[in-house]
């Protein structure tokens, strides 16, 4: 009887090992593992190295939207069995692992052979892992970025429209060795979900001096960087309206060439109509970014800052004649040394400058300062007001 039990246990172990081998990670496109859509897969450890061939050898001149090099990669193949919109989730077991990925559409080239164009993925996401969402990444409704470069950015990308019979190749790279693995799941939905709320926000946009109506671009995002609304104000009346979910914390951005960028918190639970006056660009004008966040007691920028950083980058790319001061601010804290807070705020300003330099803005257009907690906008009695003191301020210069 004991011998039969032992044989049964050994058989179970054999089956388990065999099942795991079916899902073994493969480091080359030619050996890509087939994954079924609508099925969840568990990989107890991330890949080690890049397989037999390093299909992306190191090349710092390569587009930042592609892998600079393969580090610890695994390749997957996804066959589409019905039309719809493809989404997927990569969920690390450890938030300290940083999974980047690229998605390709496979091309049939005759005689049943297929290939991918290594330089033309249809989606990529190389953003820094976001600890606030446990390092998750993938394709998700509500996100509109197609390609994301390394550094702070949105962890999810826009879903893709797929059709029965197509095949897609996904390559996943953990930039750190010895990762603890991840789960992967994918879905195809016939349609994307409609907005879940009918909360209406409206108002008018005008020139601050002349009070004449302005046509300006408006976007609203939640704290995760997911775009929840976007519109353009009417050129004749300046009126705008949009529907958004009734969340406590939303960020509204209003932009128009030749005018100071507007970034502000928006709560449709308390405000249903809001008018905005835009100021023409002039020396000394200030732009305040409330949503550039840093790790505690650190100049390291967190991922949810990507939208504000990109808004600042776009502004400087369009307004090439302007220089800026970047001023970092912290909360005032009677228990913390003022000199430490001043240094911390200046290091944070330099972190923003580093991001801009990495994206092509000239060094001589940017100066950095830190004021610590010396110039608070609000006292610290109310948390919703105190958070506005932790800001990055931009001052325009000629």
N, C-alpha and C positions, 0 to 999 in steps of 0.2 A: 504493500500500500504506500509506504514511504517512497519507494522507487517511482511509482506512478505519479505521485505528487511532485517529486523533483523533476520528472520528465515534463510534466504540465507547466511548471514554473519556467523551465528552460525554454519551452516552446513559446510562452508568452513573451519572454525577454527577446527571443529571436524575432518574433513578429514586430515587437516595438522598435527594435533596432532597424529592421527592414523598412518599417513605415517612416522612420526618421530619415533614412537614406534617400527615400523618394523625394524628400524636401531639402536635401543637402544643397548648400549654397554653391553656386558656380561663378567663377570669376571672369568668364569670357562670354562675349556675345554669341559665339558659335555654340556654346553649351547652355544657353539661357534656359532656366527652369520654367516649365509651363505651369501657370497658375490659373485656376478657374475663377472667373468673376462671380461674385456673390458667395464666396467662400473665405473663411478666415484661416490664415496660416500663422504658425508660431515658429520662430527661429530663435533657439535658445542662446545663440552667440552670433555676433556680427562676423563678417568675412575677415579673413586674414590675408592681406596682400591683394594682388590684382590678377591672379590666375596665371595661365601660361603666357599670355601676351599682355603687355601694358598698352592697351588701346588708346589711352590718353597719356603719353609720356609728358614729363614736365615741359611746359611752354608758357612762360609768363606773358607772352605777346598774344596768346589766345584770348578770345572774347571772355570777359568776366562772367558771362552767363553760362559758359561751359566749364567743365572741370579744369582747373589748372593742371592737375595730374590725377591719375587713379591712385588711390591710397589703399583702401580696404573695400573692394567693390564686389557686388553680386548682381547678376543679370537675370531678368525675368521676362517671360513672354505671356502676353494677355490676348486671348482670342475672343473676338466679339461675336456673340450669338444673336443679338437683337439690337435694333436701332435705339438710340437714346443719348443720354449724357453720362459720361464716365466720371466717377469720383473715386478716390481711394484715400486710405489712412495708413501712415506708417507711425506706429506707437512704440517708442523705445521702452525697454525695461528700466533704463537709467536715463534720467534727464540730462546727465552730463555727456552722454553720447550725442554727437552732432551728425545727423544723417542728411546729406545732400542727395539730390536725385536729378536725373534727366529722363524725359520720355520722348520716344521716337515712334513715328509711324513706319511700319515695315513696307517696303516696296517690292512687288513681284517683278522680276526681270526676265521671265521666260523660262520654259522647261521646269517650272515649279520652284525655281530658285528665288530667294528673297535676300534683301539687303537693307541696311539703313544708311542714311547720310550722316556721318559722325559730326558734321559741322552744322546740321540743321535740325535740332530737336524741335518739337512742337511745344514743349513746356520744360522749364528747368526751375529748380529752387535750391539755391546755394546759400540761403540766409543763415545767419547765426542761430543756433538752437535757442529756443525761447523757454526758459525755465518756468515761466508763469503758466504755460500749458504743457508742462512735462516733456518738452522737446518734440511734440507731435508735428507732423508735416504731411503734405499730400495735396490732393485736389478737393476743393470744397465750394459749395454754393455760397454766393455773396462775395467772393474774391474775384478780382478782375485783372490781376497781374499775370502776365504770361511767362515772364522770365525774371528771376531774382538773382542779383549778384551777391557775392559774399559780404558779410557784415550785417548790421541791423536791417531788418526787412520783414515782410509778411511771411509767415511760415507756411501758409497755404496759397495755392494758385487756382486760377479759373478752371472749372470743369471743361471737358472737350466734348464736342458732338461726334458720336461714333455711329458706324453703320455695320450691319450684319456682314460677316465675312472678312472684316478688317483684322489686322494683327498689329499689336503695339509692343514695343520693347522698352522696358524700364530698367535703368541701371541705378543702383543705390550705393552710395559711398559713405562710410563712417570715417570722418577725417581723423579720428583717434583710434589707435590700435587697441585690441583687447576689449572690444565693446561687449555689452551684456545681452545683445540681441534685441529683437523687436517682433511685433505682430504686424501682419499686413492683411488688410481687407479691402475689397473693391465692390462697387455697385454700379449698375446702369439704371438710371431713372428715365422713364418716357418723357417726362417734362420736369423742368426745374420748379421748385415750390414757389407759389405766389407769396407776396408779402403777407405776414401774419397779422398785420395791424393796419388800422385805418386812421391813425392819429395824424391830423393835418397841421402842418406848420406853414405860416405864410408871413409876408412882409414886403417891404420896399427897400431898394438899394439906390442911394443918391450920392452925388458929389457933396463932400462935406462943406465946401465953400459956396458953391452956386446953388445947391439943393436940386440940381437937375437930375433926372433919372439916369441910371447907368445900366448897361448890360454887362453882367459879370458872371463868371462860372462859380457854381456852388457845389460843394461836396460835403456829405455828412458820413462820419465813420464812428463805429463803436470803439471801445477801449482796446479791442484786439486787432484793430486796423481793418475790420470788415466794413466795406462800403455799404451803407444802408439807404442812401439817397444821393441823387445827383441831378442838377438842373441848371438852367441859365435864366437869369432875370430878363424880363421883357425890355427891349431896347427903347420903347416909347414911354412906358410907364414906370419901369424899374421893378415891377411886381414879380414876386416869385412865390411858389408854393410847392410843397412836396409832402409825401407821407412817410412817416418813420415809426418804428416801434417805440412804445412809451417807456424807454429805459432811463435810468437815473443819469448815466454819463454818456453823452455823445459829444463829438467834436465837429464843429462846423468850420469850413475853410472857404473863404471868398477871395477870388483872385481876378484881377484885371490889369492888363499891361499899363504901366504908367502910374499905378496906384499902390499904396502900401497894402501888403498882404494882411488879411484878417484871419486870425485863429482864435476860437473861443469855445468855451463849454456851452452845451445846449441841453436843456432839460424840458422836454415837451410835457412833462407832468405838471410843470408850474407855469410855463410860458407857451402860449399857442400862437402868438403873433410877435414878431420882432423886426424892427427896422434897423438897417445898417447904413452908416455914412462912411464912404471911402475917402481917404486923404491922398492927395496927389503926392508923388515922390518929391521929397525935399531933404536937404541936409539936416540931420538931427532927428528925422522921423524914426519912429521905433516900431519894430515888429516883435510881438511877444509870442513865444512858443511854450505852451503849457504841457505839451505831450512829448517832450524829449526827456526821457527818464533814464536814470542811472542806478546801478546797483548801490545798496547802502554803503556809505563811507568809501565810495569808489568812483573813478571817472569812467568806468565801463558802461557803455550805452546799452540799454536793453532793447530787445527786438521790436517792441510795440512803438518805438520812437521812429520807425522807418517812414511813416507818412509825413511827419513834420520835417524830418531831415530832407526828404525828397522834395517837399514843397519849397524849402529854403534853397536847395540846389537848383530847382527849376527857375526860381526867382532870379538867382544870380546868373544863370545861363541866358535868361531873356533880357535882363537889365545889365548889360555888360559895362556900362559907364559908371556903375556905382561900386564903391568899396563899403566894407562893413566893419563895425566892431562887434565882437561876440562877447557878451557879458553874462557870466554865470552867477546864479543866485542860489542860496540855500535858505532854509528856515533859520530864524534866530533861535538860539538855544543857550540859556543862561548857564547850563552845565557843561558847555563845550567851549574850548578855547577859540577866541575870535580869529586868531592867526591861522589856526587849523582850518576853520570854515572858509576863510579867504583863499587859502591855498587849494582847498578842495574844489571850490567854485571855479577857480582859474584853470585847474586841471580838466575840469569838465568842459569849459569853454574850448580848451585845446583839443579835446576829444572830438568836438563838433568840427573844429577846423580841420583836423586830420581826415575826417570823412569827406569834407569838401575838396581837400587837396587830392585825395584818392580818386575823385571823380572829375578832375580836370580844372578846378578853379585855381587861379594863380595865387601864389603865396602872398604877393604884394597887395592883394585886394582885401586881406583879412588881418585884423588885429584882435588880440584876446585879452580880457580882463576878468577878474573875479572880485565880487563884492561881498561874498559870504552872506550873512543875514542882516547886513546893515540897512538895506532898503526894502523892507517887506511891504507888500501891497495891502496886507490885512494882518490883524493880530492872529494869534494861534488858538483862539478860543473855539472856533468852529472848524472841524476837520475839512469841510468842503471849501472853506475859504483859505485855510492854511496851505492846502496843496497848491494853490496858485502862487504861493511864494517860491516854490521850487520850480523855477522857470529859467528859460534861456531867452535873453533879450538881445535883439539885433538893432544896432543904431547905424543909420545910413550916413556915409561919408562920400565926399567927392575926391 
